[in-house]
Amino acid sequence: MRLETVSVIGGGAWGTALAQAAAMAGRQVRLVVRDAAQVEEINGSRTNRRYLGEQPLHAAITAAQNAELADFIILAVPAQASRAALGALDAALLKHTPVVLSAKGLETGTLARQSEILGDMAPNAIPFVLSGPSFAADVAAGRPTAVTLAGDDAELTSALAAALAGPSFRPYAADDRIGVEIAGALKNVYALACGAVDGAQLGASARSALIARAYAEMARMVSAMGGSAHTLTGLAGLGDLTLTCTSVQSRNYQFGMALGRGDSVAEIMASGAKLAEGVATTPVADALARSLKVDAPLIAAMHAVLGGQVDISTIVAGLMARPLKRED
């Protein structure tokens, strides 16, 4: 299959960064954005200042307000906007077309993964999932980044990974779409929790313990969904979990820190905080865990914190008081 042209849907930081990575890999890129002024800036000044500051953009990127037929598509909008973004595209653009899903989240109401949303909206599209330890600023600047690209067709997944691989962006092909999707969504929940632990000044030991228990909880969720726990040993699991739960560059970690300091969700949002995918994903993940009858105390605890029912210090004390058992 020819994989020379790509439409990137979404001109935020992550969409622009993935457009940059694809261009650096030698692809011709159409970056689809809604705002006419943003189109003019990208095509004229070769910047997207609102999202990536003064980072110069590759000459192979062309911005436009509409998508055109391309060899493959990268969907790079927030998880809760994926269904609407897909619905706005001409169905002919998606038919039998590889679609790389880069959002990390579960859909409110339906509990759906991103590839399930794609299946609803465009059943003839070919789903792939991109996830792993990566910040938009690093990818756009050409700093070394490795991620996981998961798909059902091994040959096409490898070909697509090769098409996106450049001098500083390395996608590793994998076949566990479910595991990669669940890990990508849940790590945002755990990043909120780790940020809250730090915001409440509970110490690095508490944060490290939380990350370790989050890994075990994530494995239970992935297995219950039909994914492979082995996926969590790689970039999409341990790699992304570690990065997001320890770096102040993470929006979810920053949001969690504010929660840990005692701010409410409404107060944090009113302060102009950037979108944190974990805020929407946490109640969905809690509902999903309950429906699957998976023991997920960290997800449940974070749901309670976001709901303002209890603070993180009380939650940690409660977790420490849980009955002792053998570590799994």
C-alpha positions, 0 to 999 in steps of 0.5 A: 500500500502506498503511504506517501501522503497523510492528513493529520486531523487536529492542529493542536500541539499533538497534531502539529507535532505528529505532522512535523514527525511525518514530514521529517520522515519524508511524507507530504502532510496536510494539517487540517485545522478549523481556524483560518488564521491558524492556516494562514500562520502555518502556511505563511510563517511556518509556526503554530505559536498558540500550541508550539511557540516559535518552533519552526514547522517543516516545509512539507506541512500544508495547513488547510481547513478541509481534509482531502484524500490521503494514503493514511490519516492521523486523528489527533483531537482530544479523546472526547472529540474523536466521534465528532471529528470523524463524523465531520469527514467525508466517508469516502476519505475513511473507506479502506484507509489506515487511520492512526488514532493518537488520543489517549482516553475513553469516551464518556457515556459509551465507555468506548476505546478510540478504535471502537469509536472509529468502528462505529463511525467508519467501519471500513477504515483500518484502525491503528493506535499510536501511544507511548512516552512522548511530549508534543514539544519534544516530537516537534523539536526533533528530540529522540522519541520512541512510541508504539504503533499497534494494528491488526495486520502485521505487514501493514503495521510495520509499513506504517511504522516505517512511513512515520519513522524519521531521524528522531521519531521511532514507532515500534510495530505491535499487534495489541491494539486493546492493550495499547489503548487501555494503557494510554487511557489509564496512565492519564488517570494515574498521572493525576493521582501522582500529581496529587500526591506531590501536590499534597507533599506526601513524598517521593516514596508514596509516588513511587509506590503508587506508580508500582500499584498503578502498573499492577492495576493497569495489568488487571484492566488490560487482561480483563479487556482482552489485551496482553499484560505483556504490552505493559512492559514496553513503551505504551505501558511502563514507558508512558506511565513513568513519563506521565507520572513523573514529569511536570510537562504532563498536563495530567500531572500538573492538574493532579498537583493542583488537586493535591494542593486543595483546588477543586476541578472547577477552580483549576479549570477557571484558572486557565489550566490546559486540557487534561485527558485524565479528568474525563477518562477517570469516571469512565475508567471507574465505570468500566472497571466496575462493569468488568468487576476488576479491582481498581482502587486507584481509579476509584480513589481518583474518581472520588478526588475529582468529585470533591468527595475526599482529598488525596491525603485521606485517600492515601491513608485509606489505601494504606489501611487496606488489608495486607495481601501478597503482592500481585 
